[in-house]
Every structure is written in structure tokens, then in C-alpha cells.
Amino acid sequence: MITRISSAFYWTRNMDAAAAFYGDVLGLPLMRRHGDGFAQFDAGGMPLGLHGPVDGVAPEGAGATVVLECDDLDATMKDLSAAGVVFEGEITETPNGARFTGFRDPDGNLLQLIQPAAHPHP
């Protein structure tokens, strides 16, 4: 079952420039940063993320990705698959144990479904 929007993020080709824009220009407080791979800012209680290139590539014109949180990834995927949702790629696990996968809405917008880690690391 989907419980809430966990966050949203934009792809970026230049993490330093993007992080400086969101932090210094827009004044959003930095919540965390993992090198050139990911940064997250507090946008008034809603996490706004920046995702760096994967294997040197950031999708062209990818726009924003909305991340939907669920309490049981496997069960939610089963329910959504039965309703016609087609998932892209494999389930990925983050270093802290969260699990996620992606899919698209009817207009091709990317969404991710994430099950937070049971015991997230600080």
C-alpha cells in the first residue's frame, strides 16, 4: 500500500553546480549529500533530491521523479502489476537497506516506489 510521497528528485549532470543553486541561490537547507551521486534538500518539510549521473550518464530531459513510499514493496508491486503497471528494471537496494523500483504513468513520467529500510542507519 502506498502511504505517502517520500520525496522528489531531479537528475543533474553537474552535482556541484546544482547543489550550489539549490543551497546557495534558493537557500534550501542541505539534508545530506553523497558525493556526486545524490544530494537532498529540505523544501519546507518535503525532501527535494538531486541525482547525479549513473555510469557518467544523466538522462536527457528526464524531468522530476516522484518517489512514492510503501510499507511492503513486494505486495504493492503485485497489486499494481495486477492493475496493469509495468515495472522497469530490477528492484534496487540502497546502502541503508531501502528497496525501490521504477515505473511510468500513462504519459511516460517516471515514478519510483520505495520501501524504507526497517532500521535506517543514521
MODELLER restraints for C-alpha pairs under 7 A, 6 or more apart:
rsr = mdl.restraints
at = mdl.atoms
rsr.add(forms.Gaussian(group=physical.xy_distance, feature=features.Distance(at['CA:1:A'], at['CA:70:A']), mean=5.41, stdev=0.5))
rsr.add(forms.Gaussian(group=physical.xy_distance, feature=features.Distance(at['CA:1:A'], at['CA:71:A']), mean=6.22, stdev=0.5))
rsr.add(forms.Gaussian(group=physical.xy_distance, feature=features.Distance(at['CA:1:A'], at['CA:72:A']), mean=6.86, stdev=0.5))
rsr.add(forms.Gaussian(group=physical.xy_distance, feature=features.Distance(at['CA:1:A'], at['CA:76:A']), mean=5.42, stdev=0.5))
rsr.add(forms.Gaussian(group=physical.xy_distance, feature=features.Distance(at['CA:2:A'], at['CA:68:A']), mean=6.52, stdev=0.5))
rsr.add(forms.Gaussian(group=physical.xy_distance, feature=features.Distance(at['CA:2:A'], at['CA:69:A']), mean=5.66, stdev=0.5))
rsr.add(forms.Gaussian(group=physical.xy_distance, feature=features.Distance(at['CA:2:A'], at['CA:70:A']), mean=4.27, stdev=0.5))
rsr.add(forms.Gaussian(group=physical.xy_distance, feature=features.Distance(at['CA:2:A'], at['CA:71:A']), mean=6.99, stdev=0.5))
rsr.add(forms.Gaussian(group=physical.xy_distance, feature=features.Distance(at['CA:3:A'], at['CA:69:A']), mean=5.68, stdev=0.5))
rsr.add(forms.Gaussian(group=physical.xy_distance, feature=features.Distance(at['CA:3:A'], at['CA:70:A']), mean=5.33, stdev=0.5))
rsr.add(forms.Gaussian(group=physical.xy_distance, feature=features.Distance(at['CA:4:A'], at['CA:68:A']), mean=5.95, stdev=0.5))
rsr.add(forms.Gaussian(group=physical.xy_distance, feature=features.Distance(at['CA:4:A'], at['CA:69:A']), mean=5.44, stdev=0.5))
rsr.add(forms.Gaussian(group=physical.xy_distance, feature=features.Distance(at['CA:5:A'], at['CA:67:A']), mean=5.92, stdev=0.5))
rsr.add(forms.Gaussian(group=physical.xy_distance, feature=features.Distance(at['CA:5:A'], at['CA:68:A']), mean=4.56, stdev=0.5))
rsr.add(forms.Gaussian(group=physical.xy_distance, feature=features.Distance(at['CA:5:A'], at['CA:69:A']), mean=5.87, stdev=0.5))
rsr.add(forms.Gaussian(group=physical.xy_distance, feature=features.Distance(at['CA:6:A'], at['CA:67:A']), mean=5.45, stdev=0.5))
rsr.add(forms.Gaussian(group=physical.xy_distance, feature=features.Distance(at['CA:6:A'], at['CA:68:A']), mean=5.41, stdev=0.5))
rsr.add(forms.Gaussian(group=physical.xy_distance, feature=features.Distance(at['CA:6:A'], at['CA:69:A']), mean=5.27, stdev=0.5))
rsr.add(forms.Gaussian(group=physical.xy_distance, feature=features.Distance(at['CA:7:A'], at['CA:46:A']), mean=6.38, stdev=0.5))
rsr.add(forms.Gaussian(group=physical.xy_distance, feature=features.Distance(at['CA:7:A'], at['CA:47:A']), mean=5.01, stdev=0.5))
rsr.add(forms.Gaussian(group=physical.xy_distance, feature=features.Distance(at['CA:7:A'], at['CA:48:A']), mean=5.98, stdev=0.5))
rsr.add(forms.Gaussian(group=physical.xy_distance, feature=features.Distance(at['CA:7:A'], at['CA:66:A']), mean=6.26, stdev=0.5))
rsr.add(forms.Gaussian(group=physical.xy_distance, feature=features.Distance(at['CA:7:A'], at['CA:67:A']), mean=5.25, stdev=0.5))
rsr.add(forms.Gaussian(group=physical.xy_distance, feature=features.Distance(at['CA:8:A'], at['CA:47:A']), mean=6.75, stdev=0.5))
rsr.add(forms.Gaussian(group=physical.xy_distance, feature=features.Distance(at['CA:8:A'], at['CA:48:A']), mean=5.29, stdev=0.5))
rsr.add(forms.Gaussian(group=physical.xy_distance, feature=features.Distance(at['CA:8:A'], at['CA:49:A']), mean=6.03, stdev=0.5))
rsr.add(forms.Gaussian(group=physical.xy_distance, feature=features.Distance(at['CA:8:A'], at['CA:64:A']), mean=6.59, stdev=0.5))
rsr.add(forms.Gaussian(group=physical.xy_distance, feature=features.Distance(at['CA:8:A'], at['CA:65:A']), mean=5.45, stdev=0.5))
rsr.add(forms.Gaussian(group=physical.xy_distance, feature=features.Distance(at['CA:8:A'], at['CA:66:A']), mean=4.42, stdev=0.5))
rsr.add(forms.Gaussian(group=physical.xy_distance, feature=features.Distance(at['CA:8:A'], at['CA:67:A']), mean=5.66, stdev=0.5))
rsr.add(forms.Gaussian(group=physical.xy_distance, feature=features.Distance(at['CA:9:A'], at['CA:48:A']), mean=5.54, stdev=0.5))
rsr.add(forms.Gaussian(group=physical.xy_distance, feature=features.Distance(at['CA:9:A'], at['CA:49:A']), mean=4.08, stdev=0.5))
rsr.add(forms.Gaussian(group=physical.xy_distance, feature=features.Distance(at['CA:9:A'], at['CA:50:A']), mean=5.24, stdev=0.5))
rsr.add(forms.Gaussian(group=physical.xy_distance, feature=features.Distance(at['CA:9:A'], at['CA:51:A']), mean=6.59, stdev=0.5))
rsr.add(forms.Gaussian(group=physical.xy_distance, feature=features.Distance(at['CA:9:A'], at['CA:64:A']), mean=5.51, stdev=0.5))
rsr.add(forms.Gaussian(group=physical.xy_distance, feature=features.Distance(at['CA:9:A'], at['CA:65:A']), mean=5.34, stdev=0.5))
rsr.add(forms.Gaussian(group=physical.xy_distance, feature=features.Distance(at['CA:9:A'], at['CA:66:A']), mean=6.77, stdev=0.5))
rsr.add(forms.Gaussian(group=physical.xy_distance, feature=features.Distance(at['CA:10:A'], at['CA:49:A']), mean=6.32, stdev=0.5))
rsr.add(forms.Gaussian(group=physical.xy_distance, feature=features.Distance(at['CA:10:A'], at['CA:50:A']), mean=5.00, stdev=0.5))
rsr.add(forms.Gaussian(group=physical.xy_distance, feature=features.Distance(at['CA:10:A'], at['CA:51:A']), mean=6.03, stdev=0.5))
rsr.add(forms.Gaussian(group=physical.xy_distance, feature=features.Distance(at['CA:10:A'], at['CA:63:A']), mean=6.10, stdev=0.5))
rsr.add(forms.Gaussian(group=physical.xy_distance, feature=features.Distance(at['CA:10:A'], at['CA:64:A']), mean=4.71, stdev=0.5))
rsr.add(forms.Gaussian(group=physical.xy_distance, feature=features.Distance(at['CA:10:A'], at['CA:65:A']), mean=6.43, stdev=0.5))
rsr.add(forms.Gaussian(group=physical.xy_distance, feature=features.Distance(at['CA:11:A'], at['CA:50:A']), mean=5.81, stdev=0.5))
rsr.add(forms.Gaussian(group=physical.xy_distance, feature=features.Distance(at['CA:11:A'], at['CA:51:A']), mean=4.70, stdev=0.5))
rsr.add(forms.Gaussian(group=physical.xy_distance, feature=features.Distance(at['CA:11:A'], at['CA:52:A']), mean=5.96, stdev=0.5))
rsr.add(forms.Gaussian(group=physical.xy_distance, feature=features.Distance(at['CA:11:A'], at['CA:58:A']), mean=6.15, stdev=0.5))
rsr.add(forms.Gaussian(group=physical.xy_distance, feature=features.Distance(at['CA:11:A'], at['CA:62:A']), mean=6.76, stdev=0.5))
rsr.add(forms.Gaussian(group=physical.xy_distance, feature=features.Distance(at['CA:12:A'], at['CA:18:A']), mean=6.84, stdev=0.5))
rsr.add(forms.Gaussian(group=physical.xy_distance, feature=features.Distance(at['CA:12:A'], at['CA:50:A']), mean=6.42, stdev=0.5))
rsr.add(forms.Gaussian(group=physical.xy_distance, feature=features.Distance(at['CA:12:A'], at['CA:51:A']), mean=5.98, stdev=0.5))
rsr.add(forms.Gaussian(group=physical.xy_distance, feature=features.Distance(at['CA:12:A'], at['CA:52:A']), mean=5.21, stdev=0.5))
rsr.add(forms.Gaussian(group=physical.xy_distance, feature=features.Distance(at['CA:12:A'], at['CA:53:A']), mean=6.66, stdev=0.5))
rsr.add(forms.Gaussian(group=physical.xy_distance, feature=features.Distance(at['CA:12:A'], at['CA:58:A']), mean=6.31, stdev=0.5))
rsr.add(forms.Gaussian(group=physical.xy_distance, feature=features.Distance(at['CA:13:A'], at['CA:52:A']), mean=6.10, stdev=0.5))
rsr.add(forms.Gaussian(group=physical.xy_distance, feature=features.Distance(at['CA:13:A'], at['CA:53:A']), mean=5.88, stdev=0.5))
rsr.add(forms.Gaussian(group=physical.xy_distance, feature=features.Distance(at['CA:13:A'], at['CA:58:A']), mean=5.74, stdev=0.5))
rsr.add(forms.Gaussian(group=physical.xy_distance, feature=features.Distance(at['CA:15:A'], at['CA:36:A']), mean=5.38, stdev=0.5))
rsr.add(forms.Gaussian(group=physical.xy_distance, feature=features.Distance(at['CA:15:A'], at['CA:52:A']), mean=6.02, stdev=0.5))
rsr.add(forms.Gaussian(group=physical.xy_distance, feature=features.Distance(at['CA:22:A'], at['CA:28:A']), mean=5.92, stdev=0.5))
rsr.add(forms.Gaussian(group=physical.xy_distance, feature=features.Distance(at['CA:23:A'], at['CA:29:A']), mean=6.11, stdev=0.5))
rsr.add(forms.Gaussian(group=physical.xy_distance, feature=features.Distance(at['CA:23:A'], at['CA:30:A']), mean=6.44, stdev=0.5))
rsr.add(forms.Gaussian(group=physical.xy_distance, feature=features.Distance(at['CA:28:A'], at['CA:41:A']), mean=5.90, stdev=0.5))
rsr.add(forms.Gaussian(group=physical.xy_distance, feature=features.Distance(at['CA:28:A'], at['CA:42:A']), mean=5.95, stdev=0.5))
rsr.add(forms.Gaussian(group=physical.xy_distance, feature=features.Distance(at['CA:28:A'], at['CA:43:A']), mean=6.12, stdev=0.5))
rsr.add(forms.Gaussian(group=physical.xy_distance, feature=features.Distance(at['CA:29:A'], at['CA:41:A']), mean=5.49, stdev=0.5))
rsr.add(forms.Gaussian(group=physical.xy_distance, feature=features.Distance(at['CA:29:A'], at['CA:42:A']), mean=5.47, stdev=0.5))
rsr.add(forms.Gaussian(group=physical.xy_distance, feature=features.Distance(at['CA:30:A'], at['CA:40:A']), mean=6.11, stdev=0.5))
rsr.add(forms.Gaussian(group=physical.xy_distance, feature=features.Distance(at['CA:30:A'], at['CA:41:A']), mean=4.45, stdev=0.5))
rsr.add(forms.Gaussian(group=physical.xy_distance, feature=features.Distance(at['CA:30:A'], at['CA:42:A']), mean=6.48, stdev=0.5))
rsr.add(forms.Gaussian(group=physical.xy_distance, feature=features.Distance(at['CA:31:A'], at['CA:40:A']), mean=5.42, stdev=0.5))
rsr.add(forms.Gaussian(group=physical.xy_distance, feature=features.Distance(at['CA:31:A'], at['CA:41:A']), mean=5.07, stdev=0.5))
rsr.add(forms.Gaussian(group=physical.xy_distance, feature=features.Distance(at['CA:31:A'], at['CA:42:A']), mean=6.23, stdev=0.5))
rsr.add(forms.Gaussian(group=physical.xy_distance, feature=features.Distance(at['CA:32:A'], at['CA:39:A']), mean=5.70, stdev=0.5))
rsr.add(forms.Gaussian(group=physical.xy_distance, feature=features.Distance(at['CA:32:A'], at['CA:40:A']), mean=5.39, stdev=0.5))
rsr.add(forms.Gaussian(group=physical.xy_distance, feature=features.Distance(at['CA:33:A'], at['CA:39:A']), mean=4.09, stdev=0.5))
rsr.add(forms.Gaussian(group=physical.xy_distance, feature=features.Distance(at['CA:33:A'], at['CA:40:A']), mean=6.34, stdev=0.5))
rsr.add(forms.Gaussian(group=physical.xy_distance, feature=features.Distance(at['CA:36:A'], at['CA:52:A']), mean=5.64, stdev=0.5))
rsr.add(forms.Gaussian(group=physical.xy_distance, feature=features.Distance(at['CA:37:A'], at['CA:51:A']), mean=5.85, stdev=0.5))
rsr.add(forms.Gaussian(group=physical.xy_distance, feature=features.Distance(at['CA:37:A'], at['CA:52:A']), mean=4.42, stdev=0.5))
rsr.add(forms.Gaussian(group=physical.xy_distance, feature=features.Distance(at['CA:37:A'], at['CA:53:A']), mean=6.78, stdev=0.5))
rsr.add(forms.Gaussian(group=physical.xy_distance, feature=features.Distance(at['CA:38:A'], at['CA:50:A']), mean=5.54, stdev=0.5))
rsr.add(forms.Gaussian(group=physical.xy_distance, feature=features.Distance(at['CA:38:A'], at['CA:51:A']), mean=4.68, stdev=0.5))
rsr.add(forms.Gaussian(group=physical.xy_distance, feature=features.Distance(at['CA:38:A'], at['CA:52:A']), mean=5.73, stdev=0.5))
rsr.add(forms.Gaussian(group=physical.xy_distance, feature=features.Distance(at['CA:39:A'], at['CA:49:A']), mean=5.60, stdev=0.5))
rsr.add(forms.Gaussian(group=physical.xy_distance, feature=features.Distance(at['CA:39:A'], at['CA:50:A']), mean=5.14, stdev=0.5))
rsr.add(forms.Gaussian(group=physical.xy_distance, feature=features.Distance(at['CA:39:A'], at['CA:51:A']), mean=6.80, stdev=0.5))
rsr.add(forms.Gaussian(group=physical.xy_distance, feature=features.Distance(at['CA:40:A'], at['CA:47:A']), mean=6.31, stdev=0.5))
rsr.add(forms.Gaussian(group=physical.xy_distance, feature=features.Distance(at['CA:40:A'], at['CA:48:A']), mean=5.57, stdev=0.5))
rsr.add(forms.Gaussian(group=physical.xy_distance, feature=features.Distance(at['CA:40:A'], at['CA:49:A']), mean=4.19, stdev=0.5))
rsr.add(forms.Gaussian(group=physical.xy_distance, feature=features.Distance(at['CA:40:A'], at['CA:50:A']), mean=6.25, stdev=0.5))
rsr.add(forms.Gaussian(group=physical.xy_distance, feature=features.Distance(at['CA:41:A'], at['CA:47:A']), mean=5.71, stdev=0.5))
rsr.add(forms.Gaussian(group=physical.xy_distance, feature=features.Distance(at['CA:41:A'], at['CA:48:A']), mean=5.19, stdev=0.5))
rsr.add(forms.Gaussian(group=physical.xy_distance, feature=features.Distance(at['CA:41:A'], at['CA:49:A']), mean=6.19, stdev=0.5))
rsr.add(forms.Gaussian(group=physical.xy_distance, feature=features.Distance(at['CA:42:A'], at['CA:48:A']), mean=6.31, stdev=0.5))
rsr.add(forms.Gaussian(group=physical.xy_distance, feature=features.Distance(at['CA:52:A'], at['CA:58:A']), mean=6.77, stdev=0.5))
rsr.add(forms.Gaussian(group=physical.xy_distance, feature=features.Distance(at['CA:65:A'], at['CA:110:A']), mean=5.39, stdev=0.5))
rsr.add(forms.Gaussian(group=physical.xy_distance, feature=features.Distance(at['CA:65:A'], at['CA:111:A']), mean=5.46, stdev=0.5))
rsr.add(forms.Gaussian(group=physical.xy_distance, feature=features.Distance(at['CA:66:A'], at['CA:111:A']), mean=5.07, stdev=0.5))
rsr.add(forms.Gaussian(group=physical.xy_distance, feature=features.Distance(at['CA:66:A'], at['CA:112:A']), mean=6.32, stdev=0.5))
rsr.add(forms.Gaussian(group=physical.xy_distance, feature=features.Distance(at['CA:67:A'], at['CA:111:A']), mean=5.87, stdev=0.5))
rsr.add(forms.Gaussian(group=physical.xy_distance, feature=features.Distance(at['CA:67:A'], at['CA:112:A']), mean=4.62, stdev=0.5))
rsr.add(forms.Gaussian(group=physical.xy_distance, feature=features.Distance(at['CA:67:A'], at['CA:113:A']), mean=5.80, stdev=0.5))
rsr.add(forms.Gaussian(group=physical.xy_distance, feature=features.Distance(at['CA:67:A'], at['CA:114:A']), mean=6.74, stdev=0.5))
rsr.add(forms.Gaussian(group=physical.xy_distance, feature=features.Distance(at['CA:68:A'], at['CA:112:A']), mean=6.03, stdev=0.5))
rsr.add(forms.Gaussian(group=physical.xy_distance, feature=features.Distance(at['CA:68:A'], at['CA:113:A']), mean=4.89, stdev=0.5))
rsr.add(forms.Gaussian(group=physical.xy_distance, feature=features.Distance(at['CA:68:A'], at['CA:114:A']), mean=6.11, stdev=0.5))
rsr.add(forms.Gaussian(group=physical.xy_distance, feature=features.Distance(at['CA:69:A'], at['CA:113:A']), mean=5.88, stdev=0.5))
rsr.add(forms.Gaussian(group=physical.xy_distance, feature=features.Distance(at['CA:69:A'], at['CA:114:A']), mean=4.89, stdev=0.5))
rsr.add(forms.Gaussian(group=physical.xy_distance, feature=features.Distance(at['CA:69:A'], at['CA:115:A']), mean=5.88, stdev=0.5))
rsr.add(forms.Gaussian(group=physical.xy_distance, feature=features.Distance(at['CA:70:A'], at['CA:113:A']), mean=6.86, stdev=0.5))
rsr.add(forms.Gaussian(group=physical.xy_distance, feature=features.Distance(at['CA:70:A'], at['CA:114:A']), mean=6.03, stdev=0.5))
rsr.add(forms.Gaussian(group=physical.xy_distance, feature=features.Distance(at['CA:70:A'], at['CA:115:A']), mean=5.23, stdev=0.5))
rsr.add(forms.Gaussian(group=physical.xy_distance, feature=features.Distance(at['CA:71:A'], at['CA:115:A']), mean=5.76, stdev=0.5))
rsr.add(forms.Gaussian(group=physical.xy_distance, feature=features.Distance(at['CA:72:A'], at['CA:115:A']), mean=6.20, stdev=0.5))
rsr.add(forms.Gaussian(group=physical.xy_distance, feature=features.Distance(at['CA:73:A'], at['CA:114:A']), mean=6.72, stdev=0.5))
rsr.add(forms.Gaussian(group=physical.xy_distance, feature=features.Distance(at['CA:73:A'], at['CA:115:A']), mean=5.51, stdev=0.5))
rsr.add(forms.Gaussian(group=physical.xy_distance, feature=features.Distance(at['CA:86:A'], at['CA:103:A']), mean=6.23, stdev=0.5))
rsr.add(forms.Gaussian(group=physical.xy_distance, feature=features.Distance(at['CA:87:A'], at['CA:102:A']), mean=5.78, stdev=0.5))
rsr.add(forms.Gaussian(group=physical.xy_distance, feature=features.Distance(at['CA:87:A'], at['CA:103:A']), mean=4.62, stdev=0.5))
rsr.add(forms.Gaussian(group=physical.xy_distance, feature=features.Distance(at['CA:88:A'], at['CA:102:A']), mean=5.42, stdev=0.5))
rsr.add(forms.Gaussian(group=physical.xy_distance, feature=features.Distance(at['CA:88:A'], at['CA:103:A']), mean=5.47, stdev=0.5))
rsr.add(forms.Gaussian(group=physical.xy_distance, feature=features.Distance(at['CA:90:A'], at['CA:101:A']), mean=6.56, stdev=0.5))
rsr.add(forms.Gaussian(group=physical.xy_distance, feature=features.Distance(at['CA:91:A'], at['CA:99:A']), mean=6.54, stdev=0.5))
rsr.add(forms.Gaussian(group=physical.xy_distance, feature=features.Distance(at['CA:91:A'], at['CA:100:A']), mean=5.57, stdev=0.5))
rsr.add(forms.Gaussian(group=physical.xy_distance, feature=features.Distance(at['CA:91:A'], at['CA:101:A']), mean=4.92, stdev=0.5))
rsr.add(forms.Gaussian(group=physical.xy_distance, feature=features.Distance(at['CA:92:A'], at['CA:99:A']), mean=5.60, stdev=0.5))
rsr.add(forms.Gaussian(group=physical.xy_distance, feature=features.Distance(at['CA:92:A'], at['CA:100:A']), mean=5.40, stdev=0.5))
rsr.add(forms.Gaussian(group=physical.xy_distance, feature=features.Distance(at['CA:92:A'], at['CA:101:A']), mean=6.30, stdev=0.5))
rsr.add(forms.Gaussian(group=physical.xy_distance, feature=features.Distance(at['CA:93:A'], at['CA:99:A']), mean=4.40, stdev=0.5))
rsr.add(forms.Gaussian(group=physical.xy_distance, feature=features.Distance(at['CA:93:A'], at['CA:100:A']), mean=6.49, stdev=0.5))
rsr.add(forms.Gaussian(group=physical.xy_distance, feature=features.Distance(at['CA:96:A'], at['CA:117:A']), mean=6.38, stdev=0.5))
rsr.add(forms.Gaussian(group=physical.xy_distance, feature=features.Distance(at['CA:96:A'], at['CA:120:A']), mean=5.77, stdev=0.5))
rsr.add(forms.Gaussian(group=physical.xy_distance, feature=features.Distance(at['CA:96:A'], at['CA:121:A']), mean=5.87, stdev=0.5))
rsr.add(forms.Gaussian(group=physical.xy_distance, feature=features.Distance(at['CA:97:A'], at['CA:117:A']), mean=4.67, stdev=0.5))
rsr.add(forms.Gaussian(group=physical.xy_distance, feature=features.Distance(at['CA:98:A'], at['CA:114:A']), mean=6.90, stdev=0.5))
rsr.add(forms.Gaussian(group=physical.xy_distance, feature=features.Distance(at['CA:98:A'], at['CA:115:A']), mean=5.66, stdev=0.5))
rsr.add(forms.Gaussian(group=physical.xy_distance, feature=features.Distance(at['CA:98:A'], at['CA:116:A']), mean=4.42, stdev=0.5))
rsr.add(forms.Gaussian(group=physical.xy_distance, feature=features.Distance(at['CA:98:A'], at['CA:117:A']), mean=4.11, stdev=0.5))
rsr.add(forms.Gaussian(group=physical.xy_distance, feature=features.Distance(at['CA:99:A'], at['CA:114:A']), mean=5.65, stdev=0.5))
rsr.add(forms.Gaussian(group=physical.xy_distance, feature=features.Distance(at['CA:99:A'], at['CA:115:A']), mean=5.27, stdev=0.5))
rsr.add(forms.Gaussian(group=physical.xy_distance, feature=features.Distance(at['CA:99:A'], at['CA:116:A']), mean=6.60, stdev=0.5))
rsr.add(forms.Gaussian(group=physical.xy_distance, feature=features.Distance(at['CA:100:A'], at['CA:112:A']), mean=6.65, stdev=0.5))
rsr.add(forms.Gaussian(group=physical.xy_distance, feature=features.Distance(at['CA:100:A'], at['CA:113:A']), mean=5.41, stdev=0.5))
rsr.add(forms.Gaussian(group=physical.xy_distance, feature=features.Distance(at['CA:100:A'], at['CA:114:A']), mean=4.21, stdev=0.5))
rsr.add(forms.Gaussian(group=physical.xy_distance, feature=features.Distance(at['CA:100:A'], at['CA:115:A']), mean=6.29, stdev=0.5))
rsr.add(forms.Gaussian(group=physical.xy_distance, feature=features.Distance(at['CA:101:A'], at['CA:112:A']), mean=5.58, stdev=0.5))
rsr.add(forms.Gaussian(group=physical.xy_distance, feature=features.Distance(at['CA:101:A'], at['CA:113:A']), mean=5.54, stdev=0.5))
rsr.add(forms.Gaussian(group=physical.xy_distance, feature=features.Distance(at['CA:101:A'], at['CA:114:A']), mean=6.80, stdev=0.5))
rsr.add(forms.Gaussian(group=physical.xy_distance, feature=features.Distance(at['CA:102:A'], at['CA:110:A']), mean=6.91, stdev=0.5))
rsr.add(forms.Gaussian(group=physical.xy_distance, feature=features.Distance(at['CA:102:A'], at['CA:111:A']), mean=5.70, stdev=0.5))
rsr.add(forms.Gaussian(group=physical.xy_distance, feature=features.Distance(at['CA:102:A'], at['CA:112:A']), mean=4.25, stdev=0.5))
rsr.add(forms.Gaussian(group=physical.xy_distance, feature=features.Distance(at['CA:102:A'], at['CA:113:A']), mean=6.22, stdev=0.5))
rsr.add(forms.Gaussian(group=physical.xy_distance, feature=features.Distance(at['CA:103:A'], at['CA:110:A']), mean=5.96, stdev=0.5))
rsr.add(forms.Gaussian(group=physical.xy_distance, feature=features.Distance(at['CA:103:A'], at['CA:111:A']), mean=5.44, stdev=0.5))
rsr.add(forms.Gaussian(group=physical.xy_distance, feature=features.Distance(at['CA:103:A'], at['CA:112:A']), mean=6.22, stdev=0.5))
rsr.add(forms.Gaussian(group=physical.xy_distance, feature=features.Distance(at['CA:104:A'], at['CA:110:A']), mean=4.63, stdev=0.5))
rsr.add(forms.Gaussian(group=physical.xy_distance, feature=features.Distance(at['CA:104:A'], at['CA:111:A']), mean=5.68, stdev=0.5))
